[in-house]
Amino acid sequence: MPPLRQEGTVADGRLSSLADHYPLPTWRPLARLAMAAVALFIVWANVAHLDEVAIAEGEVVPEGKVKVIQHLEGGVIRDIYVTEGQEVKEGAPLLQLDLSAVSMNREELQVRLDGLTLQAARLRAELSGAAQVAFPEAESARQPTLMRAEQRNFDARRQANRSNMAVLQDQARQKSLEVQELETKQRAVAASLRLSRQRLAMSTELMKSGLTAKMEHVQLESQVEDMEGQLETLRAGIPRAQAAAAEAKSRIELEQANLARTTQGELAEAELNIARTKELLSQASDQQQRTQITSPTDGIVKNLKANTIGGVIRPGDPIMEIVPLHERLQIEAKLSPMDRGYVQAGQAATVKLSAYDYVVYGGLEGVVSQVAPDTTIGPENQPFYRVLVTTEKAYLGVESDKRTITPGMVASVEIHTGDRTVMQYLIKPVMKLKHEAFRER
């Protein structure tokens, strides 16, 4: 028994020596800490959310679009009031054209219009039978020579019409007198015929008694027959004379109607010419007003193509562009077709401008205002959807320290399409691998 005890003692000593040289491991607390960290990470990954964004590259454009300045008729440049990049106000003069021919044409049209207006006043006076012409004051003051000419024309035509009507009225009066003469003769012959018939009747009774000469009786018979013939002639002539008198009167009425119709036709033609001339004068006036080209809005001059005094601008050619200021900005971005299904109008977006450090100045908050219904092919034959994002303000920073944003700046647009947890983000590759791996056709 004692030897066994001695061996046990030796073994215990060795174990004690090994324990001193090799202590128990200390990784268990670390393992517990790591397991707790993993558990917390899993909980956080299921709770924390990440934004899902669709990124589109684009540039800043004004909401009102760039205004292209053109001229309808073109012309020769007389003055240039602006330079490239200059800021201008709405209505500010940009360019002056020389349109001398337009000015001359306008003056000619004004003279023509005044003359036609004076002519129309004269024709209205003739049509109404007025003794004087009521010429308009403005036209009379501008064109006194034309006014006097129209007055002389009025007097001459009035005198000619009076003379013509006097002749016709005299003819009608003569015809009426002829009718009256015939009627008077008819009454006189009828009275004489009655007396002659009475004398013939008395002569006939005396002839039976032989108390009168036959010659006298025959003369009485001849006298009665002659008077009867005269009476028939007068009765037949009166209707013809009355017809001639009526015709003379109708010629007066016809002449008056022809005169009125002619004057009315001249007046209608004058009024038509007045309307046409007014339209031409309005066009010439508008054209003359367009000799000075003004800015349609507050903005900045861009792409100024007119640089030479005396240069020629062709009709419809772009002269310059005005980039509007003080308008809300829009970012016109190119969206990949892969992201089209996630992007809709009304979604929030963050605009990061390459000209300003996002970390220092931040970005612009905006909203997707429009998504093109179809793709557009870019210069590199890459399809994209045109997306418009409207920003809430047109500057970065605060009111006291604004960072101006101008059209043309390059921007990156992050469109917020939704969110998901960190865990969903981490397991997405695994789920994708699960659905796509180990497949064979």
C-alpha positions in Angstrom: 0.0 0.0 0.0 2.6 2.7 0.8 4.2 2.5 -2.7 0.8 3.2 -4.3 0.4 6.2 -2.2 3.8 7.4 -3.2 2.9 7.1 -6.9 -0.3 9.1 -6.4 1.6 11.8 -4.8 4.0 12.0 -7.6 1.1 12.1 -10.1 -0.6 14.9 -8.2 2.6 16.9 -8.2 2.9 16.5 -11.9 -0.6 17.7 -12.5 0.0 20.6 -10.2 3.1 21.4 -12.2 1.3 21.2 -15.5 -1.5 23.4 -14.1 1.0 26.0 -13.1 2.6 25.9 -16.5 -0.7 25.6 -18.5 -3.6 27.6 -16.9 -7.2 27.1 -17.9 -8.3 28.9 -21.1 -9.7 32.5 -20.9 -11.6 32.5 -24.3 -14.9 31.6 -22.7 -15.8 35.2 -21.7 -14.8 36.4 -25.1 -17.0 33.8 -26.7 -19.9 34.9 -24.6 -19.2 38.5 -25.6 -19.0 37.7 -29.3 -22.2 35.7 -29.1 -23.9 38.6 -27.4 -22.6 41.0 -30.1 -23.8 38.7 -32.9 -27.2 38.5 -31.2 -27.4 42.3 -30.9 -26.3 42.7 -34.6 -29.0 40.3 -35.7 -31.6 42.3 -33.7 -30.3 45.6 -35.1 -30.2 44.2 -38.6 -33.8 43.3 -38.4 -34.8 46.7 -37.0 -32.6 49.2 -38.8 -33.7 50.3 -42.2 -31.8 51.5 -45.2 -33.1 53.7 -48.0 -33.5 52.2 -51.4 -32.6 54.7 -54.1 -32.4 54.8 -57.9 -29.5 56.9 -59.1 -29.8 59.0 -62.2 -27.3 61.5 -63.6 -28.5 64.8 -65.1 -28.1 68.5 -65.2 -29.9 71.6 -63.8 -32.4 73.3 -66.1 -34.8 76.2 -65.3 -38.4 75.3 -64.8 -39.4 77.8 -67.5 -36.9 76.4 -70.0 -34.3 78.4 -71.8 -35.9 81.2 -73.9 -34.6 81.3 -77.5 -34.6 84.8 -78.9 -35.5 85.1 -82.5 -36.9 87.7 -84.9 -39.7 87.2 -87.3 -38.5 89.4 -90.2 -34.8 89.7 -89.5 -32.8 92.8 -90.4 -29.6 94.7 -90.0 -28.0 95.0 -86.5 -27.8 98.6 -85.4 -27.0 98.3 -81.7 -26.1 95.4 -79.3 -26.9 96.2 -75.7 -25.8 92.9 -73.9 -22.8 90.6 -73.6 -22.4 86.9 -73.1 -23.3 85.9 -69.5 -24.8 89.3 -68.6 -27.8 89.3 -66.3 -30.8 91.1 -67.7 -34.3 92.1 -66.4 -37.6 91.4 -68.1 -38.2 94.0 -70.8 -34.6 95.1 -70.9 -33.4 95.9 -74.5 -31.1 93.3 -76.0 -30.7 94.3 -79.6 -31.7 97.1 -82.0 -32.4 96.4 -85.7 -32.4 98.9 -88.5 -35.6 98.6 -90.5 -35.8 101.9 -92.4 -37.9 100.3 -95.2 -40.5 99.3 -92.6 -40.7 102.9 -91.3 -41.2 104.3 -94.8 -43.8 101.7 -95.6 -45.6 102.6 -92.4 -45.7 106.3 -93.3 -47.1 105.5 -96.8 -49.7 103.2 -95.3 -50.7 106.0 -92.8 -51.1 108.5 -95.6 -53.2 106.0 -97.6 -55.4 105.2 -94.6 -56.0 108.9 -94.0 -56.9 109.5 -97.6 -59.3 106.6 -97.6 -60.9 107.8 -94.4 -61.4 111.3 -95.8 -62.9 109.7 -99.0 -65.3 107.6 -97.0 -66.5 110.8 -95.1 -67.1 112.5 -98.4 -69.0 109.5 -99.8 -71.2 109.3 -96.7 -72.1 113.0 -97.1 -73.0 112.4 -100.7 -75.1 109.4 -99.8 -77.0 111.3 -97.1 -77.5 114.4 -99.3 -75.7 116.6 -96.8 -74.7 120.1 -97.8 -71.2 119.8 -96.1 -68.8 117.0 -95.4 -68.0 116.2 -91.7 -64.3 115.4 -92.1 -62.6 113.7 -89.1 -60.4 116.1 -87.3 -57.3 113.9 -86.9 -57.1 112.9 -90.5 -57.8 116.5 -91.7 -55.0 117.8 -89.5 -52.6 115.2 -90.8 -53.6 115.5 -94.4 -55.0 119.0 -95.1 -54.2 118.7 -98.9 -56.1 115.5 -99.2 -59.0 117.0 -97.2 -59.2 120.0 -99.5 -59.1 117.7 -102.6 -62.0 115.7 -101.2 -64.0 118.9 -100.5 -63.5 120.0 -104.1 -64.5 116.6 -105.4 -67.6 116.8 -103.2 -68.5 120.2 -104.5 -67.9 119.2 -108.2 -69.9 116.0 -108.0 -72.7 117.8 -106.1 -72.9 120.5 -108.8 -72.8 117.9 -111.6 -75.6 115.9 -109.9 -77.7 119.0 -109.4 -77.3 120.0 -113.1 -78.2 116.5 -114.3 -81.2 116.3 -112.0 -82.3 119.8 -113.1 -82.3 118.7 -116.8 -84.3 115.6 -116.0 -86.7 117.5 -113.8 -87.2 120.1 -116.6 -87.9 117.3 -119.0 -90.5 115.9 -116.7 -92.0 119.3 -116.1 -92.4 119.8 -119.9 -94.0 116.4 -120.3 -96.5 117.3 -117.5 -97.3 120.6 -119.3 -97.9 118.7 -122.5 -100.4 116.5 -120.7 -102.1 119.5 -119.3 -102.3 121.2 -122.7 -103.8 118.1 -124.3 -106.4 117.9 -121.5 -107.2 121.6 -121.9 -107.6 121.2 -125.6 -109.7 118.1 -125.1 -112.1 120.1 -122.9 -112.3 123.0 -125.3 -112.9 120.8 -128.4 -115.5 118.8 -126.5 -117.3 122.1 -125.6 -117.1 123.3 -129.2 -118.3 120.0 -130.4 -121.4 120.2 -128.3 -122.3 123.6 -129.6 -121.6 122.5 -133.2 -123.9 119.5 -132.8 -126.6 121.8 -131.4 -126.3 124.1 -134.4 -126.3 121.2 -136.7 -129.5 119.9 -135.2 -131.1 123.3 -135.5 -129.9 123.5 -139.1 -131.4 120.1 -139.9 -134.9 121.3 -138.7 -134.6 124.5 -140.7 -133.6 122.5 -143.8 -136.8 120.6 -143.6 -138.7 123.8 -143.6 -136.5 125.3 -146.3 -135.5 128.1 -144.1 -131.7 127.7 -144.5 -129.2 127.2 -147.3 -127.9 123.7 -147.9 -124.4 125.0 -148.1 -124.4 126.3 -144.6 -125.8 123.0 -143.4 -123.0 121.0 -145.1 -120.4 123.3 -143.5 -121.9 122.6 -140.1 -121.7 118.9 -140.8 -118.1 119.2 -141.9 -117.3 121.3 -138.8 -118.8 118.6 -136.5 -116.9 115.8 -138.1 -113.6 117.8 -137.9 -114.2 118.4 -134.2 -115.0 114.8 -133.6 -111.7 113.9 -135.3 -109.8 116.4 -133.2 -111.4 115.1 -130.0 -110.4 111.5 -130.9 -106.9 112.6 -131.6 -106.6 114.4 -128.3 -108.1 111.4 -126.4 -105.5 109.2 -128.0 -102.6 111.6 -127.4 -103.2 112.2 -123.7 -102.3 108.6 -122.6 -99.1 108.9 -124.7 -98.2 112.2 -123.1 -99.0 110.9 -119.6 -96.7 107.9 -120.3 -94.0 110.2 -121.5 -94.4 112.3 -118.3 -94.3 109.2 -116.1 -91.2 108.0 -118.0 -89.5 111.4 -117.3 -90.3 111.1 -113.6 -89.0 107.5 -113.5 -85.8 108.6 -115.2 -85.3 111.0 -112.2 -85.9 108.2 -109.7 -83.6 105.9 -111.7 -80.9 108.5 -111.9 -81.2 109.0 -108.1 -81.0 105.2 -107.5 -78.0 104.9 -109.8 -76.3 107.7 -108.1 -77.0 106.2 -104.7 -75.9 102.7 -105.8 -72.7 104.1 -107.3 -71.9 106.1 -104.2 -72.7 103.1 -102.0 -70.4 100.9 -104.1 -67.6 103.4 -103.8 -68.2 103.7 -100.1 -68.1 99.9 -99.6 -64.9 99.7 -101.6 -63.4 102.5 -99.6 -64.3 100.8 -96.3 -62.9 97.5 -97.5 -59.7 99.3 -98.4 -59.7 101.0 -95.0 -59.9 97.6 -93.3 -57.1 96.1 -95.4 -54.9 99.2 -94.9 -55.5 99.1 -91.2 -54.4 95.5 -91.1 -51.2 96.3 -93.1 -50.5 99.3 -90.9 -50.9 97.2 -87.8 -48.5 94.7 -89.2 -46.1 97.5 -90.1 -46.4 99.0 -86.6 -45.8 95.7 -84.9 -42.8 95.2 -87.2 -41.5 98.6 -86.3 -42.0 97.9 -82.6 -40.1 94.7 -83.0 -37.0 96.5 -84.2 -36.0 96.6 -80.6 -35.7 93.1 -79.2 -36.3 92.9 -75.4 -35.8 90.2 -72.8 -38.9 88.1 -72.2 -37.9 87.4 -68.6 -35.3 87.9 -65.9 -32.3 85.8 -66.9 -28.8 85.4 -68.1 -27.6 85.9 -71.7 -26.3 82.7 -73.2 -25.1 81.7 -76.7 -25.0 85.2 -78.0 -24.7 84.9 -81.8 -25.0 88.6 -82.8 -21.6 90.2 -82.3 -21.2 92.6 -85.2 -22.8 96.0 -85.7 -24.2 96.0 -89.3 -24.5 92.3 -89.4 -27.5 90.6 -90.9 -30.0 88.5 -88.9 -32.0 86.2 -91.1 -35.7 85.6 -90.3 -36.3 83.0 -87.6 -32.6 82.5 -86.8 -31.6 82.1 -83.1 -30.0 85.3 -81.9 -29.3 84.4 -78.3 -30.8 82.5 -75.4 -32.0 83.8 -72.0 -31.7 81.4 -69.1 -34.5 82.4 -66.7 -33.7 83.4 -63.1 -35.8 83.4 -59.9 -37.6 80.3 -61.0 -37.7 76.9 -59.3 -35.0 74.7 -60.6 -35.5 71.4 -62.3 -33.1 68.6 -62.7 -33.4 66.7 -66.0 -31.9 63.3 -65.3 -31.4 60.1 -67.2 -32.9 57.0 -65.5 -31.7 53.5 -66.4 -34.5 51.3 -67.8 -33.6 48.8 -65.0 -34.9 51.3 -62.4 -38.0 52.4 -64.3 -40.3 50.1 -62.5 -39.4 51.5 -59.1 -39.6 55.2 -60.0 -42.9 57.1 -60.0 -44.0 60.7 -60.1 -44.3 62.2 -56.6 -41.4 60.3 -55.0 -38.9 62.2 -52.9 -35.4 62.8 -54.3 -32.1 64.2 -53.1 -30.0 66.2 -55.6 -26.2 66.2 -55.2 -24.4 68.8 -57.2 -20.9 68.1 -58.5 -20.0 71.8 -58.2 -20.5 71.7 -54.4 -19.1 69.2 -51.9 -22.1 67.3 -50.6 -20.4 66.7 -47.2 -20.0 70.4 -46.7 -23.0 72.0 -48.4 -25.4 69.1 -48.5 -27.9 68.6 -51.3 -31.3 69.8 -52.5 -34.5 68.1 -51.6 -36.9 67.6 -54.4 -39.8 65.6 -55.9 -40.1 63.6 -59.1 -42.5 65.7 -61.2 -42.4 63.8 -64.4 -41.2 60.5 -65.8 -41.1 60.1 -69.6 -43.5 57.4 -70.9 -40.9 56.0 -73.3 -37.2 55.7 -73.6 -34.9 58.1 -75.4 -31.7 56.9 -77.2 -28.7 58.9 -76.1 -25.6 59.9 -78.0 -23.9 56.5 -77.1 -27.0 54.6 -78.3 -27.9 53.9 -74.6 -31.6 54.0 -73.8 -32.8 56.0 -70.8 -36.0 57.5 -69.4 -36.1 61.3 -69.0 -37.0 62.2 -65.4 -37.7 65.7 -64.2 -37.1 66.5 -60.5 -38.4 69.8 -59.1 -36.4 71.3 -56.2 -37.9 73.2 -53.2 -35.3 76.0 -53.5 -32.8 77.3 -56.0 -29.7 77.5 -53.8 -27.7 75.6 -51.3 -26.9 76.6 -47.7 -28.8 79.1 -45.6 -30.3 82.5 -46.5 -27.3 84.4 -45.1 -24.8 82.3 -47.1 -26.4 81.1 -50.3 -24.7 79.0 -52.8 -26.1 79.9 -56.2 -27.2 77.1 -58.5 -27.3 77.9 -62.2 -28.6 76.0 -65.1 -26.1 73.6 -66.7 -24.6 72.3 -63.4 -24.1 68.6 -63.4 -26.1 66.7 -60.7 -26.6 63.2 -59.3 -30.2 62.5 -58.3 -31.0 59.9 -55.7 -34.7 59.0 -56.0 -36.1 57.3 -52.9 -38.0 54.3 -54.1 -38.5 52.6 -50.6 -36.6 51.1 -47.7 -35.6 47.7 -46.3 -33.8 46.3 -43.3 -30.1 45.6 -43.0 -30.9 41.9 -42.7 -32.9 41.9 -46.0 -30.0 43.7 -47.6 -27.5 41.1 -46.3 -29.5 38.0 -47.2 -30.5 39.3 -50.7 -27.4 37.7 -52.3 -28.1 34.4 -50.6 -31.8 34.4 -51.7 -30.7 35.4 -55.2 -28.2 32.5 -55.2 -30.8 30.2 -53.9 -33.2 31.0 -56.8 -30.6 31.1 -59.5 -28.1 28.4 -58.6 -28.2 24.7 -59.5 -30.4 25.1 -62.5 -29.9 23.2 -65.7 -31.7 23.3 -69.0 
